[in-house]
């Protein structure tokens, strides 16, 4: 997990941050920026875990409704043919 976050942080830095900073920025400052990006990204991922956990029951209900709805549609289409 940490290697994924680190590579994502480095990619986000190179794609979105580096074009907006000067070329003379020290490596120490770049490392601090990447650490902040990794921390923010990790926090967002952790937040999504709690959000998905809260929606687990909603997902089960929606899948049940979709499953029943498709069963009803299949039954009706069989009667039409």
Protein Blocks (a to p, Z undefined) as FASTA:
>chain_A
ZZmmmmmmmmmmmmmmmmmpcfkbcfklmmmmmmmmmmmmmmmmmmmmmmmmmmmmmmmm
mmmmmmmmmmmmmmmmmmmZZ
